[in-house]
Amino acid sequence: DIKRSHEPEKRRHELPIALIGVVIAGVVLIFLIFNFVFKGG
């Protein structure tokens, strides 16, 4: 029962980490695009 209680918590923590990773990747990509546009312009 104790192990089963900890499993949902682990899953709940995995989702935000993946979401944060996608958000960071998107922000970095946007930053690189803006940097390229400003350097090119």
C-alpha positions in Angstrom: 0.0 0.0 0.0 2.8 2.4 0.9 4.6 1.7 -2.4 1.4 2.2 -4.4 0.9 5.6 -2.6 4.4 6.7 -3.8 3.9 5.6 -7.4 1.3 8.4 -8.3 3.6 11.0 -6.7 6.5 9.9 -8.9 4.3 10.0 -12.0 3.1 13.4 -11.0 6.7 14.7 -10.8 7.7 13.2 -14.1 5.1 15.1 -16.1 6.1 18.7 -15.0 9.8 17.9 -15.6 9.0 16.8 -19.2 6.8 19.8 -19.7 9.5 22.2 -18.3 12.1 20.6 -20.7 9.8 21.2 -23.7 9.2 24.8 -22.5 12.9 25.4 -22.0 13.7 24.0 -25.4 11.0 26.3 -27.0 12.4 29.3 -25.2 16.0 28.5 -26.2 14.8 28.0 -29.8 12.9 31.3 -29.8 15.9 33.1 -28.2 18.3 31.7 -31.0 15.8 32.7 -33.7 15.5 36.2 -32.3 19.3 36.4 -31.9 19.8 35.3 -35.5 17.1 37.8 -36.7 18.7 40.7 -34.8 22.2 39.8 -36.0 21.0 39.4 -39.6 19.0 42.7 -39.4 
